[in-house]
Amino acid sequence: MARVEIRSESCKSCQYCVKFCPKGVLAIGDKVNSKGYEYSVPVNMEACIACCICARMCPDAAIEVYK
């Protein structure tokens, strides 16, 4: 099973990862990081196919995908 790790402190809530995930694995959470941004969180990990689109789309390199 794939695993997605998001460094919450690096996330600026641009939502590129959420918009481009073909399986709807990520969403913007309700917690806020120290910079005041609500950060992305995995909400549907069982659907993840480890395509790494989320990590490639992230302008701040805040996402790592492990197969």
VMD Tcl script that builds the backbone (N, CA, C; Angstrom):
set m [mol new atoms 201]
animate dup $m
set s [atomselect $m all]
$s set {name element resname resid chain x y z} {
  {N N MET 1 A 0.834 -1.191 0.000}
  {CA C MET 1 A 0.000 0.000 0.000}
  {C C MET 1 A 0.877 1.251 0.000}
  {N N ALA 2 A 0.455 2.249 -0.716}
  {CA C ALA 2 A 1.201 3.506 -0.806}
  {C C ALA 2 A 1.015 4.333 0.462}
  {N N ARG 3 A 1.952 5.242 0.672}
  {CA C ARG 3 A 1.898 6.147 1.818}
  {C C ARG 3 A 2.260 7.545 1.341}
  {N N VAL 4 A 1.467 8.539 1.720}
  {CA C VAL 4 A 1.738 9.931 1.366}
  {C C VAL 4 A 2.060 10.685 2.645}
  {N N GLU 5 A 3.207 11.343 2.660}
  {CA C GLU 5 A 3.598 12.165 3.806}
  {C C GLU 5 A 3.643 13.616 3.364}
  {N N ILE 6 A 2.992 14.475 4.136}
  {CA C ILE 6 A 2.953 15.901 3.829}
  {C C ILE 6 A 3.585 16.656 4.983}
  {N N ARG 7 A 4.597 17.452 4.665}
  {CA C ARG 7 A 5.226 18.298 5.678}
  {C C ARG 7 A 4.330 19.522 5.866}
  {N N SER 8 A 3.531 19.489 6.911}
  {CA C SER 8 A 2.507 20.516 7.119}
  {C C SER 8 A 3.085 21.923 7.185}
  {N N GLU 9 A 4.273 22.069 7.725}
  {CA C GLU 9 A 4.878 23.403 7.841}
  {C C GLU 9 A 5.318 23.977 6.498}
  {N N SER 10 A 5.482 23.131 5.495}
  {CA C SER 10 A 5.879 23.605 4.164}
  {C C SER 10 A 4.679 23.893 3.264}
  {N N CYS 11 A 3.508 23.390 3.637}
  {CA C CYS 11 A 2.310 23.530 2.808}
  {C C CYS 11 A 1.759 24.951 2.891}
  {N N LYS 12 A 1.443 25.525 1.717}
  {CA C LYS 12 A 0.869 26.867 1.646}
  {C C LYS 12 A -0.583 26.833 1.165}
  {N N SER 13 A -1.197 25.673 1.190}
  {CA C SER 13 A -2.603 25.500 0.841}
  {C C SER 13 A -2.946 25.952 -0.581}
  {N N CYS 14 A -2.043 25.706 -1.517}
  {CA C CYS 14 A -2.306 26.065 -2.913}
  {C C CYS 14 A -3.341 25.132 -3.538}
  {N N GLN 15 A -3.474 23.952 -2.977}
  {CA C GLN 15 A -4.434 22.925 -3.374}
  {C C GLN 15 A -4.134 22.253 -4.707}
  {N N TYR 16 A -2.945 22.436 -5.255}
  {CA C TYR 16 A -2.592 21.749 -6.495}
  {C C TYR 16 A -2.659 20.233 -6.311}
  {N N CYS 17 A -2.170 19.751 -5.179}
  {CA C CYS 17 A -2.180 18.306 -4.925}
  {C C CYS 17 A -3.599 17.770 -4.878}
  {N N VAL 18 A -4.499 18.529 -4.280}
  {CA C VAL 18 A -5.898 18.117 -4.176}
  {C C VAL 18 A -6.545 18.104 -5.560}
  {N N LYS 19 A -6.315 19.148 -6.337}
  {CA C LYS 19 A -6.952 19.293 -7.652}
  {C C LYS 19 A -6.460 18.271 -8.669}
  {N N PHE 20 A -5.174 17.909 -8.605}
  {CA C PHE 20 A -4.605 17.042 -9.628}
  {C C PHE 20 A -4.561 15.567 -9.267}
  {N N CYS 21 A -4.887 15.202 -8.040}
  {CA C CYS 21 A -4.908 13.788 -7.663}
  {C C CYS 21 A -6.039 13.088 -8.409}
  {N N PRO 22 A -5.716 12.063 -9.207}
  {CA C PRO 22 A -6.759 11.396 -9.987}
  {C C PRO 22 A -7.696 10.521 -9.146}
  {N N LYS 23 A -7.324 10.262 -7.906}
  {CA C LYS 23 A -8.118 9.359 -7.067}
  {C C LYS 23 A -8.760 10.037 -5.855}
  {N N GLY 24 A -8.584 11.341 -5.696}
  {CA C GLY 24 A -9.201 12.048 -4.574}
  {C C GLY 24 A -8.643 11.660 -3.226}
  {N N VAL 25 A -7.346 11.431 -3.182}
  {CA C VAL 25 A -6.700 10.966 -1.950}
  {C C VAL 25 A -6.501 12.093 -0.939}
  {N N LEU 26 A -6.278 13.310 -1.407}
  {CA C LEU 26 A -5.941 14.422 -0.523}
  {C C LEU 26 A -7.064 15.444 -0.421}
  {N N ALA 27 A -7.064 16.172 0.697}
  {CA C ALA 27 A -8.015 17.263 0.920}
  {C C ALA 27 A -7.336 18.290 1.813}
  {N N ILE 28 A -7.909 19.469 1.862}
  {CA C ILE 28 A -7.400 20.482 2.780}
  {C C ILE 28 A -8.025 20.215 4.143}
  {N N GLY 29 A -7.165 20.077 5.135}
  {CA C GLY 29 A -7.638 19.778 6.484}
  {C C GLY 29 A -8.141 21.016 7.196}
  {N N ASP 30 A -8.530 20.855 8.441}
  {CA C ASP 30 A -9.045 21.979 9.207}
  {C C ASP 30 A -8.047 22.520 10.219}
  {N N LYS 31 A -6.872 21.919 10.289}
  {CA C LYS 31 A -5.821 22.421 11.176}
  {C C LYS 31 A -4.965 23.435 10.426}
  {N N VAL 32 A -4.331 24.331 11.158}
  {CA C VAL 32 A -3.550 25.420 10.575}
  {C C VAL 32 A -2.096 25.283 11.011}
  {N N ASN 33 A -1.160 25.476 10.053}
  {CA C ASN 33 A 0.261 25.420 10.411}
  {C C ASN 33 A 0.710 26.767 11.002}
  {N N SER 34 A 1.968 26.883 11.364}
  {CA C SER 34 A 2.459 28.086 12.037}
  {C C SER 34 A 2.446 29.329 11.149}
  {N N LYS 35 A 2.313 29.119 9.834}
  {CA C LYS 35 A 2.248 30.251 8.905}
  {C C LYS 35 A 0.810 30.692 8.648}
  {N N GLY 36 A -0.150 29.991 9.222}
  {CA C GLY 36 A -1.547 30.362 9.083}
  {C C GLY 36 A -2.284 29.683 7.952}
  {N N TYR 37 A -1.681 28.658 7.351}
  {CA C TYR 37 A -2.315 27.948 6.239}
  {C C TYR 37 A -2.952 26.652 6.713}
  {N N GLU 38 A -4.149 26.367 6.214}
  {CA C GLU 38 A -4.723 25.042 6.401}
  {C C GLU 38 A -4.006 24.136 5.419}
  {N N TYR 39 A -3.440 23.055 5.882}
  {CA C TYR 39 A -2.588 22.221 5.036}
  {C C TYR 39 A -3.296 20.965 4.549}
  {N N SER 40 A -2.750 20.400 3.485}
  {CA C SER 40 A -3.297 19.185 2.879}
  {C C SER 40 A -3.080 17.991 3.784}
  {N N VAL 41 A -4.045 17.080 3.745}
  {CA C VAL 41 A -3.958 15.839 4.510}
  {C C VAL 41 A -4.505 14.696 3.657}
  {N N PRO 42 A -3.981 13.483 3.843}
  {CA C PRO 42 A -4.544 12.318 3.154}
  {C C PRO 42 A -5.886 11.961 3.795}
  {N N VAL 43 A -6.915 11.771 2.981}
  {CA C VAL 43 A -8.235 11.414 3.512}
  {C C VAL 43 A -8.767 10.112 2.921}
  {N N ASN 44 A -8.097 9.601 1.886}
  {CA C ASN 44 A -8.591 8.410 1.193}
  {C C ASN 44 A -7.396 7.560 0.736}
  {N N MET 45 A -6.527 7.222 1.672}
  {CA C MET 45 A -5.275 6.525 1.337}
  {C C MET 45 A -5.493 5.189 0.632}
  {N N GLU 46 A -6.580 4.505 0.920}
  {CA C GLU 46 A -6.803 3.209 0.278}
  {C C GLU 46 A -6.988 3.337 -1.236}
  {N N ALA 47 A -7.299 4.536 -1.719}
  {CA C ALA 47 A -7.457 4.759 -3.153}
  {C C ALA 47 A -6.149 5.156 -3.841}
  {N N CYS 48 A -5.116 5.459 -3.062}
  {CA C CYS 48 A -3.841 5.937 -3.616}
  {C C CYS 48 A -3.176 4.879 -4.495}
  {N N ILE 49 A -2.772 5.283 -5.690}
  {CA C ILE 49 A -2.089 4.382 -6.618}
  {C C ILE 49 A -0.602 4.728 -6.748}
  {N N ALA 50 A -0.121 5.616 -5.883}
  {CA C ALA 50 A 1.293 6.028 -5.842}
  {C C ALA 50 A 1.774 6.582 -7.180}
  {N N CYS 51 A 0.932 7.368 -7.827}
  {CA C CYS 51 A 1.306 7.955 -9.122}
  {C C CYS 51 A 2.258 9.137 -8.955}
  {N N CYS 52 A 2.328 9.691 -7.763}
  {CA C CYS 52 A 3.228 10.792 -7.400}
  {C C CYS 52 A 2.877 12.126 -8.055}
  {N N ILE 53 A 1.699 12.246 -8.645}
  {CA C ILE 53 A 1.308 13.516 -9.237}
  {C C ILE 53 A 1.251 14.604 -8.164}
  {N N CYS 54 A 0.756 14.269 -6.999}
  {CA C CYS 54 A 0.666 15.258 -5.923}
  {C C CYS 54 A 2.044 15.828 -5.585}
  {N N ALA 55 A 3.023 14.954 -5.468}
  {CA C ALA 55 A 4.380 15.397 -5.135}
  {C C ALA 55 A 4.992 16.233 -6.251}
  {N N ARG 56 A 4.723 15.868 -7.496}
  {CA C ARG 56 A 5.270 16.631 -8.628}
  {C C ARG 56 A 4.603 17.989 -8.771}
  {N N MET 57 A 3.346 18.087 -8.422}
  {CA C MET 57 A 2.614 19.347 -8.556}
  {C C MET 57 A 2.916 20.334 -7.433}
  {N N CYS 58 A 3.381 19.846 -6.303}
  {CA C CYS 58 A 3.614 20.703 -5.135}
  {C C CYS 58 A 4.777 21.665 -5.388}
  {N N PRO 59 A 4.500 22.985 -5.416}
  {CA C PRO 59 A 5.568 23.956 -5.687}
  {C C PRO 59 A 6.565 24.092 -4.535}
  {N N ASP 60 A 6.213 23.586 -3.368}
  {CA C ASP 60 A 7.092 23.698 -2.205}
  {C C ASP 60 A 7.727 22.381 -1.796}
  {N N ALA 61 A 7.583 21.352 -2.632}
  {CA C ALA 61 A 8.159 20.030 -2.354}
  {C C ALA 61 A 7.822 19.536 -0.953}
  {N N ALA 62 A 6.557 19.705 -0.567}
  {CA C ALA 62 A 6.111 19.341 0.778}
  {C C ALA 62 A 5.566 17.918 0.853}
  {N N ILE 63 A 5.552 17.204 -0.282}
  {CA C ILE 63 A 4.913 15.886 -0.315}
  {C C ILE 63 A 5.905 14.808 -0.745}
  {N N GLU 64 A 5.884 13.699 -0.032}
  {CA C GLU 64 A 6.663 12.509 -0.383}
  {C C GLU 64 A 5.682 11.347 -0.516}
  {N N VAL 65 A 5.873 10.554 -1.557}
  {CA C VAL 65 A 5.034 9.374 -1.765}
  {C C VAL 65 A 5.920 8.133 -1.709}
  {N N TYR 66 A 5.504 7.168 -0.914}
  {CA C TYR 66 A 6.242 5.925 -0.757}
  {C C TYR 66 A 5.370 4.767 -1.227}
  {N N LYS 67 A 5.985 3.880 -2.010}
  {CA C LYS 67 A 5.258 2.701 -2.505}
  {C C LYS 67 A 5.486 1.528 -1.585}
}
mol reanalyze $m
mol bondsrecalc $m
mol representation Tube
mol addrep $m
